[in-house]
Amino acid sequence: MTERCRALPTAEELRIWRDFIETTEVLRSELAARLQSESALSPGDYAVLLALSETEGRRLRPSVLADRIGWQRSRLSHQLGRMERRGLLRREGFAADSRGAEVVLTDEGVEAFRRASLPHLRDVRELFVRPLGPDELAAAERITAALRKGLTAGSDV
């Protein structure tokens, strides 16, 4: 039996785990509801627009975009279709490879992202940053770094 399977969480560890998961889900739900209400963008829309807006030329190959936002390609494909129908982005042939395509942020997508960002960042400050002091924010940074490191190490197994 591997070490991973031997030790089960204690009751206290499970309580902390449940509290963490439930709190992050409530936070994500509230941020998503506000984003949708204030900008008509979903969190998925925002993630795609953010990744494209941070890229030189506002364009990426779908595989790179999927990796950048941590999604499966099939999920991204459906998301891109919805966003393309709304005029937020378009798919174009990839100049370096006639078999591929690139996802390109449209002017409408740039404007939608711009309009959504300020209210969304204010909501992040209100719901996440403000309730935490500097020590808690530093602890959150250490916790997320440790979790990411553990997840990266776990993917090598």
Secondary structure, 3 states (H helix, E strand, C coil): CCHHHHCCCCHHHHHHHHHHHHHHHHHHHHHHHHHHHHHCCCHHHHHHHHHHHCCHHHEECHHHHHHHHCCCHHHHHHHHHHHHHCCCEEEEEECCEEEEEEEEECHHHHHHHHHHHHHHHHHHHHHHHCCCCHHHHHHHHHHHHHHHHHHHHHCCC
